[in-house]
Amino acid sequence: MIKSYNVSIVAGLLALAALGCQASPQSGVPTMNHKLVVNGNDHSVPVYSDEQNYINTSHMKQQGGIEGAVGDVKQGLTAKQLDDQTSVEIVSSDDNGSVITVTDGPMKGLTGFVAKQNVD
């Protein structure tokens, strides 16, 4: 009796998860479609090669002064800038942000790391 109750719960949770997902054409695995969003006065979203690059650059920018200016330059050189509302698929996420893959547009297929405030 307890086993059938647990199976019902798991089946229900999987059904709810499937409502918000659609299958990726390449893999057939359910994925959620998301969009990149700009914040404040920004006109594009920086996409870093990896999370460590994002962390290092953002720490430099927060220092202010010369180190902050170097962080701004480093972001411009190391991060690709993508347009607001670019369609992406989230590969993985943590407290800092998400590894994404661009699913549409001229940068389709690009994979990188985006700060969590830039993904909707």
Contact map, one row per residue, 1 for C-alpha under 8 A:
111110000000000000000000000000000000000000000000000000000000000000000000000000000000000000000000000000000000000000000000
111111000000000000000000000000000000000000000000000000000000000000000000000000000000000000000000000000000000000000000000
111111100000000000000000000000000000000000000000000000000000000000000000000000000000000000000000000000000000000000000000
111111110000000000000000000000000000000000000000000000000000000000000000000000000000000000000000000000000000000000000000
111111111000000000000000000000000000000000000000000000000000000000000000000000000000000000000000000000000000000000000000
011111111100000000000000000000000000000000000000000000000000000000000000000000000000000000000000000000000000000000000000
001111111110000000000000000000000000000000000000000000000000000000000000000000000000000000000000000000000000000000000000
000111111111000000000000000000000000000000000000000000000000000000000000000000000000000000000000000000000000000000000000
000011111111100000000000000000000000000000000000000000000000000000000000000000000000000000000000000000000000000000000000
000001111111110000000000000000000000000000000000000000000000000000000000000000000000000000000000000000000000000000000000
000000111111111000000000000000000000000000000000000000000000000000000000000000000000000000000000000000000000000000000000
000000011111111100000000000000000000000000000000000000000000000000000000000000000000000000000000000000000000000000000000
000000001111111110000000000000000000000000000000000000000000000000000000000000000000000000000000000000000000000000000000
000000000111111111000000000000000000000000000000000000000000000000000000000000000000000000000000000000000000000000000000
000000000011111111100000000000000000000000000000000000000000000000000000000000000000000000000000000000000000000000000000
000000000001111111110000000000000000000000000000000000000000000000000000000000000000000000000000000000000000000000000000
000000000000111111111000000000000000000000000000000000000000000000000000000000000000000000000000000000000000000000000000
000000000000011111111100000001000000000000000000000000000000000000000000000000000000000000000000000000000000000000000000
000000000000001111111100000000000000000000000000000000000000000000000000000000000000000000000000000000000000000000000000
000000000000000111111100000000010000000000000000000000000000000000000000000000000000000000000000000000000000000000000000
000000000000000011111110000001111000000000000000000000000000000000000000000000000000000000000000000000000000000000000000
000000000000000001111111000001111000000000000000000000000000000000000000000000000000000000000000000000000000000000000000
000000000000000000001111101111100000000000000000000000000000000000000000000000000000000000000000000000000000000000000000
000000000000000000000111111111100000000000000000000000000000000000000000000000000000000000000000000000000000000000000000
000000000000000000000011111100000000000000000000000000000000000000000000000000000000000000000000000000000000000000000000
000000000000000000000001111100000000000000000000000000000000000000000000000000000000000000000000000000000000000000000000
000000000000000000000011111110000000000000000000000000000000000000000000000000000000000000000000000000000000000000000000
000000000000000000000011111111000000000000000000000000000000000000000000000000000000000000000000000000000000000000000000
000000000000000000000011001111100000000000000000000000000000000000000000000000000000000000000000000000000000000000000000
000000000000000001001111000111110000000000000000000000000000000000000000000000000000000000000000000000000000000000000000
000000000000000000001111000011111000000000000000000000000000000000000000000000000000000011000000000000000000000000000000
000000000000000000011100000001111100000000000000000000000000000000000000000000000000000011000000000000000000000000000000
000000000000000000001100000000111110000000000000000000000000000000000000000000000000001111000000000000000000000000000000
000000000000000000000000000000011111000000000000000000000000000000000000000000000000001111000000000000000000000000000011
000000000000000000000000000000001111100000000000000000000000000000000000000000000001111100000000000000000000000000000011
000000000000000000000000000000000111110000001000000000000000000000000000000000000011111100000000000000000000000000000111
000000000000000000000000000000000011111000001000000000000000000000000000000000000001110000000000000000000000000000001111
000000000000000000000000000000000001111111111000000000000000000000000000000000000001000000000000000000000000000000000100
000000000000000000000000000000000000111111000000000000000000000000000000000000000000000000000000000000000000000000001100
000000000000000000000000000000000000011111000000000000000000000000000000000000000000000000000000000000000000000000000000
000000000000000000000000000000000000011111100000000000000000000000000000000000000000000000000000000000000000000000000000
000000000000000000000000000000000000011111111000000000000000000000000000000000000000000000000000000000000000000000000000
000000000000000000000000000000000000010011111000000000000000000000000000000000000011000000000000000000000000000000000000
000000000000000000000000000000000000010001111100000000000000000000000000000000001111000000000000000000000000000000000000
000000000000000000000000000000000001110001111110000000000000000000000000000000001111000000000000000000000000000001000100
000000000000000000000000000000000000000000011111000000000000000000000000001000111100000000000000000000000000000001000000
000000000000000000000000000000000000000000001111100000000000000000000000000000111100000000000000000000000000000111000000
000000000000000000000000000000000000000000000111111011000000000000000000000001110000000000000000000000000000000111000000
000000000000000000000000000000000000000000000011111011000000000000000000000001100000000000000000000000000000001110000000
000000000000000000000000000000000000000000000001111111000000000000000000000000000000000000000000001000000000000110000000
000000000000000000000000000000000000000000000001111111100000000000000000000000000000000000000001001000000000000011000000
000000000000000000000000000000000000000000000000011111110000000000000000000000000000000000000000000000000000000000000000
000000000000000000000000000000000000000000000001111111111000000000000000000000000000000000000000000000000000000000000000
000000000000000000000000000000000000000000000001111111111100000000000000000000000000000000000000000000000000000011100000
000000000000000000000000000000000000000000000000001111111110000000000000000000000000000000000000000000000000000000000000
000000000000000000000000000000000000000000000000000111111111000000000000000000000000000000000000000000000000000000000000
000000000000000000000000000000000000000000000000000011111111100000000011011000000000000000000000000000000000000000000000
000000000000000000000000000000000000000000000000000001111111110000000010000000000000000000000000000000000000000000000000
000000000000000000000000000000000000000000000000000000111111111000000010000000000000000000000000000000000000000000000000
000000000000000000000000000000000000000000000000000000011111111100110110000000000000000000000000000000000000000000000000
000000000000000000000000000000000000000000000000000000001111111100111111000000000000000000000000000000000000000000000000
000000000000000000000000000000000000000000000000000000000111111100010000000000000000000000000000000000000000000000000000
000000000000000000000000000000000000000000000000000000000011111110110000000000000000000000000000000000000000000000000000
000000000000000000000000000000000000000000000000000000000001111111111000000000000000000000000000000000000000000000000000
000000000000000000000000000000000000000000000000000000000000001111111000000000000000000000000000000000000000000000000000
000000000000000000000000000000000000000000000000000000000000000111111100000000000000000000000000000000000000000000000000
000000000000000000000000000000000000000000000000000000000001101111111110000000000000000000000000000000000000000000000000
000000000000000000000000000000000000000000000000000000000001111111111111000000000000000000000000000000000000000000000000
000000000000000000000000000000000000000000000000000000000000100111111111100000000000000000000000000000000000000000000000
000000000000000000000000000000000000000000000000000000000001100001111111110000000000000000000000000000000000000000000000
000000000000000000000000000000000000000000000000000000001111100000111111111000000000000000000000000000000000000000000000
000000000000000000000000000000000000000000000000000000001000100000011111111100000000000000000000000000000000000000000000
000000000000000000000000000000000000000000000000000000000000000000001111111110000000000000000000000000000000000000000000
000000000000000000000000000000000000000000000000000000001000000000000111111111000000000000000000000000000000000000000000
000000000000000000000000000000000000000000000100000000001000000000000011111111100000000000000000000000000000000000000000
000000000000000000000000000000000000000000000000000000000000000000000001111111110000000000000000000000000000000000000000
000000000000000000000000000000000000000000000000000000000000000000000000111111100000000000000000000000000000000000000000
000000000000000000000000000000000000000000000001100000000000000000000000011111110000000000000000000000000000000000000000
000000000000000000000000000000000000000000000111100000000000000000000000001111111000000000000000000000000000000000000000
000000000000000000000000000000000000000000000111000000000000000000000000000101111100000000000000000000000000000000000000
000000000000000000000000000000000000000000011110000000000000000000000000000000111110000000000000000000000000000000000000
000000000000000000000000000000000000000000011110000000000000000000000000000000011111010000000000000000000000000000000000
000000000000000000000000000000000001000000111000000000000000000000000000000000001111110000000000000000000000000000000000
000000000000000000000000000000000011110000111000000000000000000000000000000000000111110000000000000000000000000000000000
000000000000000000000000000000000011100000000000000000000000000000000000000000000011111000000000000000000000000000000000
000000000000000000000000000000000011100000000000000000000000000000000000000000000111111100000000000001011000000000000000
000000000000000000000000000000001111000000000000000000000000000000000000000000000000111110000000000001111000000000000000
000000000000000000000000000000001111000000000000000000000000000000000000000000000000011111000000000111110000000000000000
000000000000000000000000000000111100000000000000000000000000000000000000000000000000001111100000000111100000000000000000
000000000000000000000000000000111100000000000000000000000000000000000000000000000000000111111000011110000000000000000000
000000000000000000000000000000000000000000000000000000000000000000000000000000000000000011111000011110000000000000000000
000000000000000000000000000000000000000000000000000000000000000000000000000000000000000001111100011100000000000000000000
000000000000000000000000000000000000000000000000000000000000000000000000000000000000000001111111111000000000000000000000
000000000000000000000000000000000000000000000000000000000000000000000000000000000000000000011111110000000000000000000000
000000000000000000000000000000000000000000000000000000000000000000000000000000000000000000001111100000000000000000010000
000000000000000000000000000000000000000000000000001000000000000000000000000000000000000000001111110000000000000000110000
000000000000000000000000000000000000000000000000000000000000000000000000000000000000000000001111111000000000000011111000
000000000000000000000000000000000000000000000000000000000000000000000000000000000000000001111101111100000000000011110010
000000000000000000000000000000000000000000000000011000000000000000000000000000000000000001111000111110000000001111000000
000000000000000000000000000000000000000000000000000000000000000000000000000000000000000111110000011111000000001111000000
000000000000000000000000000000000000000000000000000000000000000000000000000000000000000111100000001111100001111100000000
000000000000000000000000000000000000000000000000000000000000000000000000000000000000011110000000000111111011111000000000
000000000000000000000000000000000000000000000000000000000000000000000000000000000000001110000000000011111001100000000000
000000000000000000000000000000000000000000000000000000000000000000000000000000000000011100000000000001111111100000000000
000000000000000000000000000000000000000000000000000000000000000000000000000000000000011000000000000001111111000000000000
000000000000000000000000000000000000000000000000000000000000000000000000000000000000000000000000000000011111000000000000
000000000000000000000000000000000000000000000000000000000000000000000000000000000000000000000000000001011111110000000000
000000000000000000000000000000000000000000000000000000000000000000000000000000000000000000000000000011111111110000000000
000000000000000000000000000000000000000000000000000000000000000000000000000000000000000000000000000011110011111000000000
000000000000000000000000000000000000000000000000000000000000000000000000000000000000000000000000000011000011111100000000
000000000000000000000000000000000000000000000000100000000000000000000000000000000000000000000000001111000000111110000000
000000000000000000000000000000000000000000000011110000000000000000000000000000000000000000000000001110000000011111000000
000000000000000000000000000000000000000000000011111001000000000000000000000000000000000000000000111100000000001111100000
000000000000000000000000000000000000000000001111001001000000000000000000000000000000000000000000111100000000000111110110
000000000000000000000000000000000000000000000000000001000000000000000000000000000000000000000001110000000000000011111110
000000000000000000000000000000000000000000000000000000000000000000000000000000000000000000000011110000000000000001111110
000000000000000000000000000000000000101000000000000000000000000000000000000000000000000000000000100000000000000000111111
000000000000000000000000000000000001111000001000000000000000000000000000000000000000000000000000000000000000000001111111
000000000000000000000000000000000111100000000000000000000000000000000000000000000000000000000000010000000000000001111111
000000000000000000000000000000000111100000000000000000000000000000000000000000000000000000000000000000000000000000001111
